Amino acid sequence: MTLILTEVCVLGVAMAADSAVTSCLRLPNREPIIQVLTGVQKLQYIPKINAGISCWGLGEINQVPLDIWLKEFINDRREEYDSLENFAHLLQNILREELGSLVDPPDEDISYGTIGFHLAGIEEFNGQPTAHFFHIHNGESEALRLRGQSINPHTINANHDFTPERFQRLQRGMSYRTRNGDIRMYAELSKRLQDFFNEMAKTMGVRIPTVRHISEISEWLKFQIQLIADLYEFSNLQNTIGGNIDTLWIGLDGSNHLSRR
Protein backbone atom coordinates (compact mmCIF):
# COMPACT_ATOMS: atom_id res chain seq x y z
CA MET A 1 0.00 0.00 0.00
CA THR A 2 0.96 3.64 0.09
CA LEU A 3 0.66 6.86 2.01
CA ILE A 4 1.49 10.07 0.15
CA LEU A 5 0.78 13.62 1.31
CA THR A 6 0.94 16.96 -0.51
CA GLU A 7 0.36 20.34 1.12
CA VAL A 8 0.09 23.79 -0.44
CA CYS A 9 0.35 26.91 1.71
CA VAL A 10 1.50 30.53 1.41
CA LEU A 11 5.11 29.36 1.87
CA GLY A 12 5.04 27.01 -1.13
CA VAL A 13 4.60 23.27 -1.71
CA ALA A 14 5.56 20.33 0.52
CA MET A 15 5.32 16.63 -0.34
CA ALA A 16 6.11 13.34 1.38
CA ALA A 17 5.78 9.66 0.48
CA ASP A 18 6.62 6.30 1.99
CA SER A 19 8.51 3.69 -0.05
CA ALA A 20 6.56 0.47 0.56
CA VAL A 21 4.81 -1.49 -2.17
CA THR A 22 2.54 -4.48 -1.63
CA SER A 23 2.26 -7.41 -4.01
CA CYS A 24 0.26 -10.63 -3.91
CA LEU A 25 2.04 -13.85 -4.84
CA ARG A 26 -0.15 -16.79 -5.83
CA LEU A 27 1.69 -20.10 -5.64
CA PRO A 28 0.19 -23.34 -7.01
CA ASN A 29 -2.29 -24.92 -4.56
CA ARG A 30 -1.45 -22.40 -1.84
CA GLU A 31 -3.07 -19.40 -0.24
CA PRO A 32 -2.06 -15.99 -1.62
CA ILE A 33 1.08 -14.60 -0.02
CA ILE A 34 1.21 -10.87 0.65
CA GLN A 35 4.71 -9.46 0.16
CA VAL A 36 5.75 -5.94 1.16
CA LEU A 37 8.88 -4.47 -0.41
CA THR A 38 10.47 -1.12 0.39
CA GLY A 39 12.75 1.23 -1.50
CA VAL A 40 10.28 2.37 -4.16
CA GLN A 41 10.77 6.04 -5.11
CA LYS A 42 7.16 7.21 -5.16
CA LEU A 43 8.18 10.88 -4.88
CA GLN A 44 10.25 12.40 -7.70
CA TYR A 45 11.46 15.83 -8.75
CA ILE A 46 10.83 17.30 -12.22
CA PRO A 47 13.78 19.68 -12.84
CA LYS A 48 12.49 21.28 -16.05
CA ILE A 49 9.38 22.76 -14.41
CA ASN A 50 10.58 22.85 -10.76
CA ALA A 51 7.80 20.56 -9.59
CA GLY A 52 7.29 17.41 -7.60
CA ILE A 53 5.24 14.33 -8.43
CA SER A 54 4.26 11.34 -6.32
CA CYS A 55 2.24 8.24 -7.16
CA TRP A 56 -0.26 5.91 -5.54
CA GLY A 57 -2.29 2.87 -6.57
CA LEU A 58 -1.25 0.40 -9.25
CA GLY A 59 2.31 -0.74 -8.72
CA GLU A 60 3.21 -1.09 -12.40
CA ILE A 61 2.27 -0.07 -15.93
CA ASN A 62 2.67 -2.70 -18.65
CA GLN A 63 4.82 -4.76 -16.27
CA VAL A 64 7.18 -1.84 -15.57
CA PRO A 65 7.36 -0.76 -11.88
CA LEU A 66 5.47 2.51 -11.54
CA ASP A 67 8.37 4.54 -10.09
CA ILE A 68 10.69 3.45 -12.93
CA TRP A 69 7.97 4.15 -15.51
CA LEU A 70 7.48 7.63 -14.05
CA LYS A 71 11.21 8.42 -13.99
CA GLU A 72 11.50 7.44 -17.66
CA PHE A 73 8.44 9.54 -18.50
CA ILE A 74 9.97 12.62 -16.83
CA ASN A 75 13.27 12.22 -18.68
CA ASP A 76 12.23 10.82 -22.06
CA ARG A 77 9.40 13.30 -22.69
CA ARG A 78 11.04 16.46 -21.38
CA GLU A 79 10.80 18.13 -24.80
CA GLU A 80 7.02 17.68 -24.74
CA TYR A 81 6.21 19.73 -21.62
CA ASP A 82 7.17 23.15 -20.30
CA SER A 83 4.60 23.83 -17.56
CA LEU A 84 2.64 22.05 -14.86
CA GLU A 85 -0.48 22.06 -17.00
CA ASN A 86 1.39 20.68 -20.04
CA PHE A 87 2.91 17.94 -17.92
CA ALA A 88 -0.42 17.03 -16.28
CA HIS A 89 -2.28 16.67 -19.58
CA LEU A 90 0.60 14.88 -21.27
CA LEU A 91 0.67 12.36 -18.42
CA GLN A 92 -3.13 12.02 -18.61
CA ASN A 93 -3.06 11.29 -22.33
CA ILE A 94 -0.18 8.81 -22.17
CA LEU A 95 -1.83 6.95 -19.30
CA ARG A 96 -5.07 6.75 -21.25
CA GLU A 97 -3.14 5.20 -24.12
CA GLU A 98 -1.25 2.78 -21.85
CA LEU A 99 -4.14 1.76 -19.61
CA GLY A 100 -7.17 2.35 -21.83
CA SER A 101 -10.56 2.87 -20.24
CA LEU A 102 -10.26 1.64 -16.68
CA VAL A 103 -13.28 -0.44 -15.76
CA ASP A 104 -12.84 -1.19 -12.10
CA PRO A 105 -13.56 -4.64 -10.66
CA PRO A 106 -16.84 -5.00 -8.73
CA ASP A 107 -15.14 -4.93 -5.32
CA GLU A 108 -13.34 -1.65 -6.04
CA ASP A 109 -14.88 1.72 -5.11
CA ILE A 110 -14.73 3.81 -8.29
CA SER A 111 -15.13 6.96 -6.20
CA TYR A 112 -11.59 6.30 -4.97
CA GLY A 113 -9.83 5.17 -8.13
CA THR A 114 -6.98 2.73 -8.70
CA ILE A 115 -4.03 4.88 -9.82
CA GLY A 116 -3.06 8.49 -9.31
CA PHE A 117 -0.33 11.12 -9.20
CA HIS A 118 0.11 14.27 -7.11
CA LEU A 119 1.72 17.01 -9.22
CA ALA A 120 2.62 20.30 -7.53
CA GLY A 121 4.93 23.22 -8.15
CA ILE A 122 5.39 26.98 -8.35
CA GLU A 123 4.62 29.06 -11.45
CA GLU A 124 4.07 32.74 -12.13
CA PHE A 125 0.47 33.87 -12.30
CA ASN A 126 -0.53 37.51 -12.81
CA GLY A 127 3.07 38.48 -12.12
CA GLN A 128 3.24 36.61 -8.81
CA PRO A 129 4.72 33.22 -7.89
CA THR A 130 1.86 30.87 -7.09
CA ALA A 131 1.43 27.21 -6.21
CA HIS A 132 -0.57 24.81 -8.38
CA PHE A 133 -1.72 21.29 -7.59
CA PHE A 134 -2.95 18.72 -10.12
CA HIS A 135 -4.29 15.29 -9.17
CA ILE A 136 -4.06 12.99 -12.18
CA HIS A 137 -6.12 9.86 -11.52
CA ASN A 138 -9.15 7.77 -12.34
CA GLY A 139 -12.14 7.78 -10.02
CA GLU A 140 -14.31 10.67 -8.91
CA SER A 141 -12.82 14.09 -8.12
CA GLU A 142 -14.23 15.62 -4.96
CA ALA A 143 -12.41 18.89 -5.64
CA LEU A 144 -14.02 19.28 -9.07
CA ARG A 145 -17.41 18.08 -7.84
CA LEU A 146 -17.44 20.87 -5.26
CA ARG A 147 -16.87 23.32 -8.14
CA GLY A 148 -19.79 21.85 -10.09
CA GLN A 149 -17.62 19.99 -12.62
CA SER A 150 -18.10 16.36 -13.62
CA ILE A 151 -15.65 13.87 -15.13
CA ASN A 152 -15.64 10.29 -16.41
CA PRO A 153 -14.31 8.33 -13.41
CA HIS A 154 -13.45 5.28 -15.51
CA THR A 155 -10.51 6.96 -17.22
CA ILE A 156 -7.52 9.07 -16.21
CA ASN A 157 -8.20 12.79 -15.73
CA ALA A 158 -5.78 15.66 -15.06
CA ASN A 159 -7.78 17.40 -12.35
CA HIS A 160 -6.60 20.92 -11.45
CA ASP A 161 -7.65 20.57 -7.83
CA PHE A 162 -5.88 23.66 -6.51
CA THR A 163 -5.71 26.57 -8.94
CA PRO A 164 -3.57 29.74 -8.78
CA GLU A 165 -6.73 31.75 -8.11
CA ARG A 166 -7.33 29.69 -4.97
CA PHE A 167 -3.71 30.09 -3.94
CA GLN A 168 -3.93 33.87 -4.12
CA ARG A 169 -6.87 33.75 -1.68
CA LEU A 170 -4.87 31.77 0.88
CA GLN A 171 -3.95 33.48 4.13
CA ARG A 172 -1.11 32.60 6.49
CA GLY A 173 -2.01 29.62 8.60
CA MET A 174 -4.28 28.19 5.89
CA SER A 175 -3.31 25.23 3.71
CA TYR A 176 -4.63 22.70 1.21
CA ARG A 177 -3.65 19.07 1.81
CA THR A 178 -4.28 15.97 -0.28
CA ARG A 179 -3.73 12.43 0.99
CA ASN A 180 -3.87 9.16 -0.92
CA GLY A 181 -3.14 5.50 -0.45
CA ASP A 182 -4.16 3.60 2.65
CA ILE A 183 -5.59 6.65 4.41
CA ARG A 184 -8.16 5.14 6.78
CA MET A 185 -6.05 5.21 9.94
CA TYR A 186 -4.37 8.45 8.88
CA ALA A 187 -7.72 10.21 8.39
CA GLU A 188 -9.04 9.15 11.80
CA LEU A 189 -5.82 9.96 13.62
CA SER A 190 -5.52 13.36 11.93
CA LYS A 191 -8.91 14.46 13.21
CA ARG A 192 -8.14 13.41 16.75
CA LEU A 193 -4.66 14.97 16.72
CA GLN A 194 -6.06 18.26 15.43
CA ASP A 195 -8.55 18.36 18.30
CA PHE A 196 -5.67 17.72 20.71
CA PHE A 197 -3.50 20.44 19.13
CA ASN A 198 -6.38 22.92 19.30
CA GLU A 199 -6.83 22.16 22.98
CA MET A 200 -3.10 22.52 23.64
CA ALA A 201 -3.08 25.91 21.94
CA LYS A 202 -6.12 27.04 23.89
CA THR A 203 -5.14 25.83 27.36
CA MET A 204 -1.34 25.90 27.30
CA GLY A 205 -0.40 28.23 24.46
CA VAL A 206 1.47 25.41 22.71
CA ARG A 207 1.14 25.52 18.93
CA ILE A 208 1.86 22.38 16.94
CA PRO A 209 3.20 22.63 14.35
CA THR A 210 5.00 25.95 14.45
CA VAL A 211 6.23 26.65 10.92
CA ARG A 212 8.65 29.30 9.69
CA HIS A 213 9.81 27.73 6.41
CA ILE A 214 8.28 25.38 3.86
CA SER A 215 10.95 22.78 4.69
CA GLU A 216 9.40 22.40 8.14
CA ILE A 217 6.07 21.45 6.58
CA SER A 218 7.73 18.68 4.56
CA GLU A 219 9.26 17.38 7.81
CA TRP A 220 5.85 17.60 9.48
CA LEU A 221 4.34 15.47 6.70
CA LYS A 222 7.20 13.00 7.08
CA PHE A 223 6.52 12.78 10.81
CA GLN A 224 2.86 11.95 10.15
CA ILE A 225 3.70 9.17 7.69
CA GLN A 226 6.30 7.77 10.08
CA LEU A 227 3.75 7.83 12.90
CA ILE A 228 1.27 5.81 10.85
CA ALA A 229 4.01 3.37 9.78
CA ASP A 230 4.99 2.87 13.44
CA LEU A 231 1.37 2.29 14.46
CA TYR A 232 1.04 -0.35 11.75
CA GLU A 233 4.22 -1.96 13.08
CA PHE A 234 2.69 -2.27 16.55
CA SER A 235 -0.77 -3.34 15.36
CA ASN A 236 -2.24 -6.61 14.14
CA LEU A 237 -2.31 -5.17 10.60
CA GLN A 238 0.11 -6.04 7.83
CA ASN A 239 2.84 -3.38 7.82
CA THR A 240 2.03 -2.05 4.34
CA ILE A 241 3.13 1.55 4.99
CA GLY A 242 6.78 2.18 5.73
CA GLY A 243 10.33 2.03 4.50
CA ASN A 244 12.26 5.21 3.86
CA ILE A 245 10.13 8.37 3.72
CA ASP A 246 11.08 10.85 1.01
CA THR A 247 10.26 14.56 1.22
CA LEU A 248 10.30 17.48 -1.20
CA TRP A 249 9.72 21.18 -0.64
CA ILE A 250 9.55 24.04 -3.14
CA GLY A 251 9.51 27.63 -1.93
CA LEU A 252 7.83 30.56 -3.63
CA ASP A 253 11.28 31.87 -4.57
CA GLY A 254 11.96 28.69 -6.55
CA SER A 255 14.28 27.12 -3.99
CA ASN A 256 13.73 23.40 -3.47
CA HIS A 257 15.11 20.29 -1.85
CA LEU A 258 14.41 16.58 -2.36
CA SER A 259 15.44 14.42 0.57
CA ARG A 260 15.73 10.64 0.35
CA ARG A 261 16.06 8.91 3.70
ABEGO torsion letter per residue (X at the ends): XBBBBBBBBAAEBBBBBBABBBBBBBBBGBBBBBBBBBGBBABBBBAAAGBBBBBBEBABBGGBBAAAAAAAAAAAAAAABABAAAAAAAAAAAAAAAAEBBBBBAABBAAAEABBBBBBBBBBBGGBBBBBBBBBBBEBBAAAAAAGBBBBAABBBBBBABBAAAAAABBBGBBBBBBBEBAAAAAAAAAAAAAAAAAAAAAAGBBOBBBABAAAAAAAAAAAAAAAAAAAAABABBBABEEBBBBBBBBAAGBBBBBBX
